[in-house]
Amino acid sequence: MQFKKITSVDMLFDEVKKGNKKYFIQLNFGARSSKHISRGKTKGTLAITNHIDGTRQILTREQILDESLTNIGKAIAYGAFWQECS
């Protein structure tokens, strides 16, 4: 399996727009927090399902950077957010 590092929120939106849906945050010791991400029904949003606990979120670009809502923005900043490539 191959992986592609997501380096910005804009890149994440671009990859989701292409139909790529499998992502994860790389955690310590090789663990990961998997996510299914697709386009939200409202323009400019992403629908995120967190596999670790089954929660779902609809977030804008700005909300993805808000650590009180998600760790995705922080993971992107630390170089720890990845797309699974088939």
Disulfide bonds with the S-S distance in Angstrom:
none
